[in-house]
Each structure stands twice: as structure tokens, then as C-alpha cells.
Amino acid sequence: MPFITRNHKHQIVAIFNTMQENGQEELPANSKEVIDFLESDELSEYSNHLLNQSDSNFIRVLEDVIDILLEKHIFLLTDLPDAAQQKLLKRKQIRKEHTQSILSGEDDNIF
């Protein structure tokens, strides 16, 4: 039986295979509520959110791997297509500027 999390309106917002800190209510897998949730747009939005978050984290891992490969001279930046080179250089510049602004305290009031 799946474990669920509900929002303040008592609607299902997440389903887990095992008991979670925020998912302790158990419902039969064939319950109308569970089936309705699995067929709803909320699940799709939640999945998209998780994928986007995962993509962002994975992109950072790929950047680190590329940096290591470049440092070890396993391949050169120029081995990549021009578009890929430009994207990598742009991200590296943005990350450098972001890191500098964090260290200088310039973005303390962003949020």
C-alpha cells in the first residue's frame, strides 16, 4: 500500500512506496483518491519539478567532469562543436560572476 502526503486542502500531493516523514498516511493502491492523483495534472507538474531540479544538479556534475577532462588534457575544448564551446564558456562566466557576487555579499538581498 502506498503512503501519501496531503496539502492543506486535504488533497494528495505526493505518493511514496515507503513511509516518509511527510508521507505517513497509508491508502490502498486501488483507492479512488490514489488513482485520481496518478491520472491528474498535479503529478505531471510534480514530476516536471523533480526532473528540472535533477537536471540542474546533473548539469553541474557534467560541468565538473568536463573541467576534469580538460585539466587532464584528455580532450581539448576545441574538440567540442562551436555551440557547445560557447555554452560552456558562457556558463563558466556566469558561475564565476555569481561566485564573486556571493563572496562580496552583493546578492544578499536577492530573495
HUFEN-V506401 format. One record per residue. N is the residue number from 1. PHI is phi in radians with two decimals (999 if undefined). OMEGA is omega in whole degrees, -180 to 180 (NA if undefined). NEAR is the number of other ideal C-beta (glycine too) atoms within 12 Angstrom. Layout:
n: {N	N}
phi: {PHI	PHI}
omega: {OMEGA	OMEGA}
near: {NEAR	NEAR}
//
This chain:
n: {1	2	3	4	5	6	7	8	9	10	11	12	13	14	15	16	17	18	19	20	21	22	23	24	25	26	27	28	29	30	31	32	33	34	35	36	37	38	39	40	41	42	43	44	45	46	47	48	49	50	51	52	53	54	55	56	57	58	59	60	61	62	63	64	65	66	67	68	69	70	71	72	73	74	75	76	77	78	79	80	81	82	83	84	85	86	87	88	89	90	91	92	93	94	95	96	97	98	99	100	101	102	103	104	105	106	107	108	109	110	111}
phi: {999	-1.36	-1.82	-2.19	-2.10	-2.02	-1.59	-1.15	-1.61	1.20	-1.66	-1.19	-2.12	-2.77	-2.26	-2.25	-1.37	-2.20	-1.11	-2.12	-1.03	-1.82	-2.46	-1.94	-1.43	-1.85	-2.32	-1.09	-1.06	-1.68	-1.22	-1.03	-1.07	-1.15	-1.09	-1.05	-1.11	-1.12	-1.69	-1.58	-1.26	-1.05	-1.11	-1.08	-1.11	-1.12	-1.08	-1.08	-1.06	-1.10	-1.13	-1.09	-1.11	-1.12	-1.04	-1.05	-1.16	-1.22	-1.05	-1.09	-1.08	-1.08	-1.03	-1.12	-1.10	-1.07	-1.03	-1.12	-1.09	-1.19	-1.08	-1.52	1.02	-1.28	-2.62	-1.78	-0.97	-1.22	-1.27	-1.47	-1.05	-0.92	-1.08	-1.17	-1.03	-1.09	-1.12	-1.09	-1.12	-1.11	-1.10	-1.09	-1.16	-1.08	-1.11	-1.10	-1.12	-1.12	-1.09	-1.10	-1.20	-1.15	-1.14	-1.54	1.38	-1.24	-1.82	-1.08	-1.85	-1.16	-1.81}
omega: {180	174	-174	172	180	175	-178	177	179	177	177	177	178	178	-179	176	-179	180	179	177	-180	179	-175	179	-178	177	175	-179	-179	179	-179	-180	-179	179	179	179	-178	179	-173	176	-180	179	179	178	180	178	178	178	-180	179	179	179	179	179	180	180	-178	177	179	177	179	177	180	179	179	178	180	180	178	-180	-179	179	175	168	-179	176	-179	174	180	175	-178	-178	179	177	-178	180	179	180	179	179	179	179	179	180	179	179	179	180	179	-180	176	-178	-180	180	-177	-176	179	-175	-180	-176	NA}
near: {17	26	23	32	25	21	14	7	8	11	17	29	23	28	33	21	13	13	16	16	10	15	21	16	23	20	24	15	17	12	18	13	23	26	17	18	28	23	13	18	12	22	22	14	15	21	18	14	16	15	14	14	14	14	14	15	14	14	18	17	14	18	23	18	17	26	19	14	18	21	13	11	10	13	17	13	21	12	15	17	11	12	10	18	19	14	19	27	20	15	22	21	14	15	19	14	16	16	14	14	16	14	12	11	10	13	14	10	7	9	4}
//
